[in-house]
């Protein structure tokens, strides 16, 4: 699906009076509502750095990006908008969005440390050959997440700490990491 279809699916979940699992769980649904707000805030106020924008505009061969995500994913709410904004800078980039928990279950081919962590960006050339992958979160945020898990922080503490990290970072880390990937080609 394209980004508009992904947003429509996201909206449909939020507007469904009888949501399907896992959204029938109030905690998931509430977190998904927060993610909708976060994603839309970054789409509206997120700024791409000049160097990252130049790097994306300089892509001279067709690329297909596949973003594996889910509306309930808090990390996706902060990273996917910057991926989408970048893709919009270059008509040679096409982006497909796939839900992790639906067919074709492509996430099984792109595990992170054995887990189905999302979001996951797969960057392919025009012939469908993988060039690189990124995800599920910027390296510094991953370090924070790993430290909190090692300290046995509960889910609420993890959620608050990573949210604060993303708010302070303002999408700069995901851009810097993707810029490094694209300049390495």
N, C-alpha and C positions, 0 to 999 in steps of 0.2 A: 504494500500500500504506500501511497505517497504521504507527505506530511499532512496535507489537508484531510486525508482519510484517517490518518492516525488521530488527529485532533477530533474528528467527528466521532471516532470510536471512543475516545476519552470522554467526550461530552455525553455520548449515549449512555455510558456506564454511570455517569453522575446523575443523569436525568431519569434513569430507569427506576420506576416505583418498586420493582421486584428484582433487584440486581442479582446476577448469577455469582456463584462462588468465584473468587474469594471475596467479592465485593458485598455479599450478603452479610459479611462480618462488619459490624459498625466501625471497628478499629481500622480495617483496611479501607473502608469507604471514606472515613474522615481523613486518613492520610492521603488518599487519592485526591480529595478536595484540596488539601494543602498543596499537593504537587501540581494541580491545575493552576493554582494561583502563582506558585513559584515559577513554573514554566512560562506562563504568560507575562510575568514581571520581567524575566530575562529577555523574552522576545521583544518586549517593548523598550526596556532600558539597558539591556546588555550591549556593550560596545566591543567590537572587534578591534584588536590592536592594528596599527597601520602596517607593521611588518607581517603579521599573520594574513591580513587582507591581501597584501602584495604577493605573498607566497601562494595563496589560493588562486588569485587572478592569473598567476604565471603558469598554472597547469595548462599544458598545451596539447595533451592527448586525452581522449575520453576516459572517464573513470566512473565506476559504479560504486557507490557507498551503500552498505547495508547496515542499518542500525537495528540491533536487537534490543528491545526494551519492553516495558510494561508500565501502564499508568500508575500502579502502586509504588513504583521504584523511586525513592527519594533522590538517589544519585542521578538518575536520568533527568529528573526535573531541573537539575542544575547544569547538566552537560549537554543534553540533546538540543536545547535552544541555540547554543553556540555552534554546534555541528551544523544545524540547519541554516543558521545565518551565514556561515562560511560557504556552504554549498550553493547558496543563492547568488554568490558573487561570480560564479563561473558556469556558463551554460554547458560546458563539457562534462559537468558533474551531474549524474543522476543519483537520486537517493531513494532507496526502498526501506520502508519500516516494517519490521516483523515483530510480532509478539513472542516473547520467550516461551510462553506456555501454550502455544498453538502451533499447528503444522506450519512450516515444515520442520519445526524443532531443530533449527540450524544451530542453536546454542550448543547442542551436544558435540559439535565439531570444534567449538571455540571455548572450551572450558578454561577457567582461571583457577589454577591450583586445585583442579578436580571439581570445582563448583560451577554452577550455572550463573555466575555473577553478571549483572547487567548494570548499565548499558554496555554494549559491545559494538564497536564500530569496525566493520570489515571494509578495507579499501581494496578495490580490484581495478585492474586495467580494463580496457575496452573488450578484451577477449575473455574476461572472467577469471583471470589469474590473480590470486591474492598477492597484493603488494605489501600490506601491513595490516595490523589490527591494533586497536586501542581500547582500553577499558579495564575494569568497570569504573574507575575513578582516578583522578590525578594522583601521582606518586606521593605527594606530601599528605594528601587526605588519606591515602591508603596506610601510610605510616601511623597517622593518628588513629585510624580505625583498628589497626593491628595492636597498637599500644593499649587502647581501651579494652579490646578483647582479652589481652594478656593480663590486664588488671581486673578482669571479671566484671567490668562495668555492665550494668543492665542495659536493656534495649533503649530505654528512655534517655539514659546518660549518653549512649552512643549517638542517638538521633539528635539530641541537642548540640553536642560537641561538633558533629559533622555539619549540621545546619549552620552553626556559627562560623565554621571554617569556610564553607561555601559563600556565605554572605560577605565575609572579609576578603576573600579571594576575587570575587566578581568575575569569574570565568577566565581569569588570566592564566591559570595553570593549565587548563585543558587546551587553551590556544597555544601556549608555549610548547606543550608536549606534541600537539599535532603539527605545529610548524616545524619542529625538529624531525618528525617523521617525513614530512613532505620535502624538506630540504635535503634529506638523505637519499632520495630517489635519483 
